[in-house]
C-alpha cells in the first residue's frame, strides 16, 4: 500500500470501502468511497490535504477545537469538508458516515502554485460542510472516471486533476486575490499544439505533452488554450475524434467498434454516448439517415 492510499485510512480511521474499488487513475490524488460507523477517533497527523463529500443522511460529528472541548457539526448530504495537511483534530462520529473521500498530495498543490507563479498561500483553512458546486462537480467527474478505470484517457484525467487542485486552492486559501486576465495562447504556439493533436489524436495524449509543445507550464497552457478556443484541450480532442467518427459513418461501412478504435475512443459504447450528446442522434441512426 502506498502512502497516499494509507492516507485515506488515517483520515477515516476505522472506515471500510464500499462498492467496486475505484481505479488509481491519478498519481497525486486518491479517491475512495467509504462508510464508517459511529465511533470516536483520537487526534492524528495527516501528510495530505483532503476533501470529503458527504452523502446519505445528515451526519452529526463532534470535533475537538480545544483540548477536551468539542463542537457539534452537522454535515448535510451534498456538502463538502476541506482540510489541509497537518493536525487532524479528535472527532466523535455520532452517526454513521457515508462519504467520498479525496486526498491530495501537497507536492502537486505546490507544483500548481509554481506553474501559475503564485506565491504560496499564507494558510489553507479547514471548511466544515460547505457548498461549492464547481469543486463538487470536479470531484464527481474524477470519481466517474475512476469507476471506468480511466477509459477517457490520460489527457482528461490530468485536466480534471489539475482543475480539482486549482479549485481546492481557491476555496481553501484564506485570502483570494483577483484573478489575472488570461491571454490566449499565441497563434504559432496554438498551431503547434493543434498540429500535434491532429497527427496524434488516436493516441493517448497527455497534458504534459501538449503543454511542452506550447512552451508553457501545464497550468498556464490549459488556461491559455481555453482562452484561445473557448474549450479545454480535452474538449477539443474529443470534438476532433467525434468529427472524424461522423465522417467515417458517412463515408465507410466499418462497424462502430472499428470506427471507435480508429478515432481513439476506448469502446464503441463510449463513442456512442459522446456522439449522442454532441449531435443529438446515435451513430447508428446517423448512418442510416446519411
N, C-alpha and C positions, 0 to 999 in steps of 0.2 A: 504494500500500500504506500502511495506517495504522500508527501507532506500535505499537499493540497487536498487529497482525499481524506486524510485523518483530521483535517481542519473542520470538516463537517461534523465529525464525531465529537470534537472538542466543543464546538458551538452548541450542539444539541445533544449533550451527554445523556445517554440512555435511550435515545430515539432509535427507530428502525426504518429501513427503506420500505416504500410501498410501490406496487406496480412493477412493470418491467424495468430493469436497470437502464438508466439514460447513458448514451454513449459519451465518451470523453472526447468531444469534438474540438475543444479549445485547450491550449496549453496553460493559459493564465486564469481561466475561470472554470469553476466546477459547480454544476447544478445537480441537485437531487431532490426528490420528493420524500418527505419524512413525516412520520407520526410519532407522537410522544405522549405517554400517559402523564397524569397529574403527579409530578414529582418535584423534589427540591434539589437545586444544583448549587454547589459552593462556588465561590469566586474562582475564576480561571484566567489564563492568559492565552490570547489567540494572535497568531502572527499574520492573519489575513483580514482584510476588510470583508464585510458581509452585507447581504440583502436577504430579508425574509419576507416572503409573500404569504399572507395569512388567508386560509381558506376554511371551508366548513362552517361551523358555528362560531359565534363570538368567543374569543379566547381571553381568559382572565389570568393575569400574571401579577405577582408582587415582585418588584425589582428593588434591590438594595441601592439606595442613593447615598447612604452614610452608614458606617459600621453599626450594624444592629437595627438600622432604621429602613423600613421598606415602604415603597409607594405602589399603590394598586393601579394597574393599567389594563384597559380593555382593548383588545386588538380586534377590530371589525373585519369581517371577511372582505377580501379585496384590498386591504390596506397593506402598507409596506413598512418594515422596520429596517433602518440602516445603522451600521456600526463601523467604526474604524478599528484597525489592528491595535492590539494592546489589551488593556484590562477588560475582562468580561465580569460584570458585577454578579453577585449571587442572585438567583431568582427562585421564586416558588411558583410552579405551574399549578394553578388551582383547578384548571380544566384541561382536557387533552389538547395537544397541538395537532394541526393538520396543515402542513406548510410545504412550499417550495423554497429551498434554501440555496443561495448562491454565494460562494466565497471567491474573492478576487485577490490575486497576487499583488501586493503593494509595488513590486518591481514593475509590473505592467502599468500601474497607475502613474508611477514616476516616469515611465517611458512616454506616456501620453502627454504629460506635462512638459517634458523636454522637447517632444516633437512639435508642440504648439508654442514653444518658447515662453511658457507661463512659469512664473516663479511658483515654488511650492506653496500651497495654501498654509496660512497660519495654523489652521486647525480644521479637522474633519469632525463634524458634530454627529452625535447619535440622534436618530429620529425614531420615535416610538409609535408606530401606527399612523403613518401619513398617507395621503392620497397623491400620487404623482403618476398620471396616465402615461406619459412618454416612457418613464422607467419601467412601469408595469408591462407596457406593450413590448418593449425590447426584451424583457425577461421572458415573456411568453413566446416570442419569436425564437429565442435561443433554446428554450425548453422544447418547442416543437421540432426544431432542427435536431436536437439531441435524441429525440424519440425516433427519428428516421435514420440515425447513425451518420448524420452529416451528408445526406443524399444530395443536397443542393450544391455542395462544393465548397472548397476552401475559401474562395473569394467572399461568398455570402457569410460564412461563419466568422471570418475575420472582420468583416464590415460590421456585423451585429455586435461582436465582442468589443470592437473599438467604440462603437456608439454607446454601448452599455456603460463602459468605463467612463466615457466623457460625461454621460448624464449622471452617473453616480457622483462624480466630482462636482457637477453643477448643483446637485441637491445637497450634498453633504458639506460643502465648503461654507464656512461661516459667513464670509463676505464675498459676494459675487460681483465681479467688475462688469463694466459694459462690454457687451460682445463686440469684437472688432468686425469691421466690414470685410467680407471675404472677397478677394479679387478672383475673377475667373482664371482658369488655367491658361497660360499664354498659348496662342494658336499653334506654334510649332511643337510645343510640348504636348498639347492636346492631340495633334495629328499623329505624333509618335505613339501615343497610347492607343488611339483608335486603330492605327495600323496593326499594332500588336494584338489587340482584341480580335480584329478581322482575321489575322493569319492564324491565331491560336484559339478561336472561340470554341472549338470542340474539346480543348484540353481543360484541365482543372487549374485555371489561372489563379494566382494568389494576389492578395492586395499588395504584398511587398514587391512582387514582380512588376506590377503596373506602376507603383509609386517610384520604383527605381528607374523605370523608363521615362517618367516625367521629370526626374531630378529633384523631387520634393519628398519630404517625410510622408509617412502614411497618413498621419492626421491632417496635414495640410493638403495632401493630394486629394483626399476624399471630398473635403470642403470646396476646393477649387474646381474639381471636376463637376461637382453638383452645381456650382455657381455658373459654370460654362454651359452645361447641357440641361440643367433642370432635373437631373436624375443621378442616382449614385452609379458607380462603376458596375455594381451587380445588376441594377435595374437595366442599364444599357446593354450589358452582356446578355441578360435574359431576353430582352426585346430583339436583339440580333438573332439569337437562336430561334425564337418564335417566328420571326420573319423568314428565316431560312427553311423552317419546317413548313410554313404556309406555302412557300413556293414549291417545295418538294411534293406536297399534297396535290398541287395543281399540275405539276409537270412530270411526275413519275407515278408508277404503280407500286412502289415499295410499301410494305406493310408498316403499321405505326411503330412497332418495336424497332424496325430497321431505321426509320427516319429519326426516332428519338435518339438512338445510338449515334447516328451520323452527325447530328447537330449538337450533341454534348449533354443531353438530358440523361439522368440516371435510369429512367424507365419510361415506358410509354404512358403509364398512368400519371406520372409526374408531369410529363409534357401535356397530356390531355387536360389536367386540372388548370395549368397556367394558360393554355391556349383558350380554353373556355372563358377564363376570367378576362383575358385581353380582348378577344374577338367576339365574345358573346355567343359562340357556337362551338360544338365539339369538332375535333378534327375529322371524324367520320362523316358528320353531316356537311362540313365544309367541302370535303372531297366530292360528295355526291352532288352538291349544288354548283361546283365549279366546272 
